[in-house]
Amino acid sequence: MFNIQLILKSVLSINRVSITDSSFEMELDGPLAILIDICEVFEISESIVFLVSFFGQEQWPVDCRTDLLTVIEQIPFILKKISKKDFSFQLDFYEQGIERLLIFEEENNQVRVTCVSHTNWTPDEAIYIGKDELLMMFEHFYDHFLEYSQILCPNLADHILLNDWKKG
């Protein structure tokens, strides 16, 4: 089973967090500066769960502060490739501790997903996923990130520095 998603805990339990208003410099900062703050809000609020499960591990040891940040920054590029019917790409969980690389390759009208671990954890064999299912999973993941950003930190979600990132 392949699963990557963001889960919003009950709306009633949302902990709105105000972080110190970062002053972003248009010439020096980029979308990563905004994404860092959004992921920090997600982590501090304890309202968002970042869930990744597959390759024999029901729940990967990931968090919003570091691991979500490393993944979400790659998603617009991946969605752009998939929209062009290119299903060959990588998703790198490069943060220390998790250190896993997912390799996606088109194979016989499906997508073969292989996990390479750079730690002592050994993943299960490669899995196959349908193209439509893969697209839907990444779209939902991306859409939920934007939606939850609007709920928890709309000032960051609407920041001009994110515009190019949103386009891929």
ZAKOLTI-961157 format. One line per 2 residues: number of its first residue (from 0); their letters; for each residue x, z, y of C-alpha. Coordinates in steps of 0.5 Angstrom, whole numbers. Example, Ala and Ser with C-alpha at 12.3 -4.5 7.8 and 13.67 -1.06 7.14 Angstrom:
<atoms>
0) AS) 25,16,-9 ~ 27,14,-2
</atoms>
This chain:
<atoms>
0) MF) 0,0,0 ~ 3,-2,7
2) NI) 0,2,13 ~ 3,3,20
4) QL) -2,5,25 ~ -4,10,31
6) IL) -9,15,30 ~ -13,19,36
8) KS) -15,26,34 ~ -22,28,36
10) VL) -23,26,43 ~ -25,33,44
12) SI) -18,36,42 ~ -14,31,47
14) NR) -9,35,51 ~ -8,31,57
16) VS) -1,32,59 ~ 2,31,66
18) IT) 9,29,66 ~ 14,29,72
20) DS) 12,23,76 ~ 18,19,74
22) SF) 20,14,80 ~ 21,7,77
24) EM) 26,2,81 ~ 23,-5,80
26) EL) 30,-8,80 ~ 34,-3,75
28) DG) 28,0,70 ~ 25,-5,65
30) PL) 19,-4,61 ~ 23,1,56
32) AI) 23,6,61 ~ 15,6,62
34) LI) 15,6,54 ~ 19,12,54
36) DI) 15,16,58 ~ 8,14,54
38) CE) 11,16,48 ~ 13,22,51
40) VF) 6,24,53 ~ 4,22,46
42) EI) 8,27,43 ~ 7,33,48
44) SE) 0,32,47 ~ -1,32,40
46) SI) -7,28,40 ~ -4,22,37
48) VF) -1,21,30 ~ 4,16,28
50) LV) 3,14,21 ~ 7,9,17
52) SF) 6,9,9 ~ 9,4,4
54) FG) 15,3,-1 ~ 13,9,-5
56) QE) 13,14,1 ~ 6,16,3
58) QW) 8,19,10 ~ 14,17,13
60) PV) 18,22,17 ~ 16,19,24
62) DC) 14,22,30 ~ 12,19,37
64) RT) 17,21,41 ~ 23,17,38
66) DL) 20,13,32 ~ 14,10,35
68) LT) 18,8,41 ~ 23,4,37
70) VI) 17,1,34 ~ 13,-1,39
72) EQ) 18,-4,43 ~ 18,-10,38
74) IP) 11,-11,37 ~ 9,-16,42
76) FI) 15,-20,40 ~ 12,-20,33
78) LK) 5,-21,35 ~ 8,-27,39
80) KI) 12,-30,33 ~ 5,-29,28
82) SK) 1,-33,33 ~ 6,-39,32
84) KD) 5,-38,25 ~ 12,-35,24
86) FS) 12,-30,19 ~ 19,-29,18
88) FQ) 22,-23,23 ~ 24,-16,22
90) LD) 22,-9,24 ~ 27,-4,25
92) FY) 26,3,25 ~ 33,4,27
94) EQ) 33,12,30 ~ 37,16,26
96) GI) 34,20,20 ~ 29,14,19
98) ER) 34,8,19 ~ 30,3,15
100) LL) 29,-4,16 ~ 23,-8,14
102) IF) 24,-16,13 ~ 18,-20,13
104) EE) 19,-27,10 ~ 13,-32,8
106) EN) 12,-34,1 ~ 7,-38,-2
108) NQ) 2,-37,3 ~ 3,-29,3
110) VR) 8,-25,7 ~ 14,-21,3
112) VT) 16,-15,6 ~ 22,-12,3
114) CV) 25,-5,6 ~ 32,-4,7
116) SH) 34,4,7 ~ 40,6,11
118) TN) 40,13,8 ~ 40,16,1
120) WT) 32,14,0 ~ 31,9,-4
122) PD) 24,5,-3 ~ 20,1,-8
124) EA) 20,-6,-10 ~ 18,-11,-5
126) IY) 11,-12,-3 ~ 6,-18,-1
128) IG) 1,-18,4 ~ -4,-23,6
130) KD) -2,-26,13 ~ -9,-25,16
132) EL) -8,-17,14 ~ -2,-17,17
134) LM) -4,-20,23 ~ -10,-15,24
136) MF) -5,-9,22 ~ 0,-11,28
138) EH) -6,-13,33 ~ -10,-6,31
140) FY) -3,-2,32 ~ -2,-5,39
142) DH) -9,-5,41 ~ -9,2,40
144) FL) -3,4,43 ~ -5,1,49
146) EY) -12,4,49 ~ -9,11,48
148) SQ) -4,10,53 ~ -10,9,58
150) IL) -14,15,55 ~ -7,20,56
152) CP) -3,17,61 ~ -7,11,65
154) NL) -2,11,71 ~ 4,9,66
156) AD) -1,4,62 ~ -2,0,68
158) HI) 5,0,71 ~ 7,-7,73
160) LL) 14,-6,69 ~ 10,-7,63
162) ND) 6,-13,65 ~ 12,-18,62
164) WK) 13,-13,55 ~ 5,-14,54
166) KG) 6,-22,54 ~ 11,-21,49
</atoms>
